[in-house]
Structure formats: structure tokens, C-alpha cells
């Protein structure tokens, strides 16, 4: 018996705007700006 392993490549950041519920990239940027500002304000970014 042979077991097969299937790998699934996940592409993060390359999704079309429609896949995320937006019509344009500008709408995505508008939604992200307040979220990014909150992260930078709270200094919750960790890099290792």
C-alpha cells in the first residue's frame, strides 16, 4: 500500500480583491490603514 502526500501551496497576499470581499485594491488599503495604525500605536509587532 502506498501513501500519497499532497502538498497545498498557500499564497498569502496574492489574492484578488474580490476573494477578500472588496472590489478594488484601494478599498483594501482603506480598510487596512486604521488596522495598521492601531498595531503601530500599540507596538504589538514582534520580530524574531
PEDAGI-V778875 format. One line per field, one symbol per residue. ss: DSSP state (@ for helix, = for strand, . for the rest). Layout:
ss=???
This chain:
ss=................@@@@....@@@@@@@@@@@@@@@@@@......
